[in-house]
Amino acid sequence: MEWTGARYADKPTAEVRTRIAAPPERVWELVSDIGLMPTLSTELRSVEWLDGAAGPTPGARFVGRSEHASFGAWQTTSYVVECEAPRVFAWAVEDPEQPSALWRFSLAEAVGGGTELTQWMQMGPGRSGLSYAIDRMPEKEQKIVYVRMREFEANMTATLDAIKQLAEGAASGKADA
């Protein structure tokens, strides 16, 4: 990620993509399984559907519990804002109208077979835990945002790499790791 000098109000974004040698339907099984995500993340500790939901559908809610060395432990409620199997799974964190973050997995059939998987996120516009760090050190806002966006990009890269391994292992008949 290159330095952009972005501030929180700029709603900075990060995007990572990979090509996976497995069909979109197989990749969809993985990206739409919120219970799998804590096993692929360095921050996310647990996730569970709320209100009796059993999977992603527009309007469904889930709670996620996370932990970070600099921010401590926290919990957020997310709302599915877009869900079209096996193409898009997106959610807004905390408030669908003014989210603290937006997250999206997009899947497309790759030329020659397989899946082009993209993970995208947008910080803000609603306040998040990062807002409190910025409140305490407003003169460092751009650096705080940059460091956090780099963490998101690195974590997203690791997540997509893990999804790729799981999907391709299953596609080749290997056992899931």
C-alpha positions as CSV (number, residue, x, y, z in Angstrom):
1,M,0.0,0.0,0.0
2,E,1.4,3.4,-1.0
3,W,1.2,6.5,1.2
4,T,-1.8,8.6,0.1
5,G,-2.0,10.9,3.1
6,A,-5.6,9.8,3.5
7,R,-7.6,10.9,6.5
8,Y,-10.5,9.0,8.1
9,A,-13.1,11.2,6.5
10,D,-11.7,10.3,3.1
11,K,-13.1,6.8,3.5
12,P,-9.9,5.1,2.5
13,T,-10.2,1.7,0.8
14,A,-8.0,-1.4,0.5
15,E,-8.5,-4.1,-2.1
16,V,-6.7,-7.5,-2.6
17,R,-7.4,-10.0,-5.3
18,T,-6.3,-13.5,-6.3
19,R,-7.1,-16.1,-8.9
20,I,-8.2,-19.5,-7.6
21,A,-8.2,-22.8,-9.5
22,A,-11.7,-23.7,-8.2
23,P,-15.2,-22.8,-9.4
24,P,-17.0,-19.8,-7.9
25,E,-19.5,-22.1,-6.2
26,R,-16.7,-23.7,-4.2
27,V,-15.1,-20.3,-3.3
28,W,-18.5,-19.0,-2.3
29,E,-18.9,-21.8,0.2
30,L,-15.8,-20.5,1.9
31,V,-16.3,-16.7,1.8
32,S,-19.9,-16.9,2.9
33,D,-19.0,-19.2,5.9
34,I,-18.5,-16.6,8.6
35,G,-17.7,-19.3,11.1
36,L,-14.6,-20.1,9.1
37,M,-13.2,-16.5,9.1
38,P,-11.8,-16.5,12.6
39,T,-9.5,-19.4,11.6
40,L,-8.1,-17.3,8.8
41,S,-7.7,-14.0,10.7
42,T,-5.1,-12.6,13.1
43,E,-7.8,-10.3,14.7
44,L,-11.2,-11.9,14.4
45,R,-11.7,-14.3,17.3
46,S,-15.3,-15.5,16.8
47,V,-18.4,-14.8,14.7
48,E,-22.0,-15.9,15.0
49,W,-25.3,-15.2,13.2
50,L,-28.0,-13.3,15.2
51,D,-31.7,-13.4,15.1
52,G,-31.8,-17.1,14.0
53,A,-30.0,-16.4,10.7
54,A,-28.2,-19.5,9.4
55,G,-26.3,-17.8,6.5
56,P,-25.9,-14.6,4.5
57,T,-29.1,-13.0,3.2
58,P,-29.7,-9.2,2.8
59,G,-30.5,-7.7,6.2
60,A,-29.1,-10.6,8.3
61,R,-27.0,-9.7,11.2
62,F,-23.9,-11.2,12.8
63,V,-21.7,-10.3,15.8
64,G,-17.9,-10.5,15.5
65,R,-15.5,-10.4,18.4
66,S,-12.0,-9.2,17.6
67,E,-8.7,-8.4,19.4
68,H,-5.7,-6.3,18.4
69,A,-2.5,-5.6,20.4
70,S,-3.0,-1.8,20.1
71,F,-6.8,-1.6,20.5
72,G,-7.6,-4.4,22.9
73,A,-10.7,-6.6,22.5
74,W,-14.0,-5.4,21.0
75,Q,-17.3,-6.6,19.5
76,T,-19.2,-5.3,16.5
77,T,-22.5,-6.1,14.9
78,S,-22.5,-6.3,11.1
79,Y,-25.4,-6.2,8.6
80,V,-25.4,-8.0,5.3
81,V,-26.0,-5.3,2.7
82,E,-25.4,-7.3,-0.4
83,C,-25.6,-11.0,-1.0
84,E,-25.8,-12.7,-4.4
85,A,-24.5,-16.3,-4.4
86,P,-22.0,-17.0,-5.8
87,R,-21.0,-13.5,-6.8
88,V,-21.1,-10.9,-3.9
89,F,-21.1,-11.0,-0.1
90,A,-20.9,-7.6,1.6
91,W,-21.6,-6.3,5.0
92,A,-21.7,-3.0,6.9
93,V,-20.2,-2.8,10.4
94,E,-22.4,-1.3,13.2
95,D,-24.7,1.0,11.2
96,P,-25.7,0.2,7.7
97,E,-26.5,3.9,7.0
98,Q,-23.2,5.2,8.5
99,P,-20.9,2.2,8.9
100,S,-17.6,2.2,10.6
101,A,-16.5,0.0,7.8
102,L,-17.8,-1.8,4.7
103,W,-16.4,-5.2,3.6
104,R,-17.0,-7.1,0.4
105,F,-16.0,-10.4,-1.2
106,S,-16.6,-10.4,-5.0
107,L,-16.3,-13.5,-7.1
108,A,-16.1,-13.7,-10.9
109,E,-15.5,-16.6,-13.2
110,A,-11.9,-16.3,-14.4
111,V,-11.0,-16.5,-18.1
112,G,-9.9,-20.1,-18.7
113,G,-11.6,-21.4,-15.6
114,G,-11.5,-20.9,-11.9
115,T,-12.4,-17.8,-9.8
116,E,-11.2,-14.2,-9.6
117,L,-11.7,-13.4,-5.9
118,T,-11.5,-9.9,-4.6
119,Q,-11.7,-8.7,-1.0
120,W,-12.4,-5.0,-0.6
121,M,-13.0,-2.8,2.4
122,Q,-13.7,0.8,3.2
123,M,-12.9,2.6,6.4
124,G,-15.7,4.8,7.7
125,P,-17.6,7.1,7.4
126,G,-19.0,6.2,10.8
127,R,-16.8,6.2,13.8
128,S,-14.8,3.2,14.8
129,G,-12.2,2.3,17.5
130,L,-9.6,4.0,15.3
131,S,-11.5,7.2,15.7
132,Y,-10.5,7.3,19.4
133,A,-6.8,7.0,18.6
134,I,-7.2,9.9,16.1
135,D,-9.1,11.9,18.7
136,R,-6.1,11.5,21.1
137,M,-3.5,12.3,18.5
138,P,-5.1,14.3,15.7
139,E,-1.7,15.5,14.4
140,K,-1.0,11.8,13.6
141,E,-4.2,11.0,11.8
142,Q,-2.8,10.4,8.4
143,K,-0.1,8.0,9.9
144,I,-2.7,6.2,12.0
145,V,-5.0,5.7,9.0
146,Y,-2.0,4.6,6.8
147,V,-0.8,2.0,9.4
148,R,-4.2,0.6,9.9
149,M,-4.9,0.4,6.1
150,R,-1.6,-1.5,5.7
151,E,-2.7,-3.9,8.4
152,F,-6.0,-4.5,6.7
153,E,-4.2,-5.1,3.3
154,A,-1.8,-7.6,4.9
155,N,-4.6,-9.4,6.7
156,M,-6.8,-9.5,3.6
157,T,-3.9,-10.9,1.6
158,A,-3.4,-13.7,4.2
159,T,-7.2,-14.4,4.2
160,L,-7.3,-14.7,0.4
161,D,-4.2,-16.9,0.4
162,A,-5.9,-19.2,2.9
163,I,-9.2,-19.3,1.0
164,K,-7.2,-20.1,-2.2
165,Q,-5.4,-23.0,-0.4
166,L,-8.7,-24.4,1.0
167,A,-10.6,-24.1,-2.3
168,E,-7.8,-25.5,-4.4
169,G,-7.1,-28.3,-2.0
170,A,-10.7,-29.4,-2.2
171,A,-10.8,-28.9,-6.0
172,S,-7.8,-31.2,-6.4
173,G,-9.2,-33.8,-4.0
174,K,-6.8,-32.9,-1.1
175,A,-8.2,-32.7,2.4
176,D,-9.0,-29.3,3.7
177,A,-6.4,-27.9,6.0
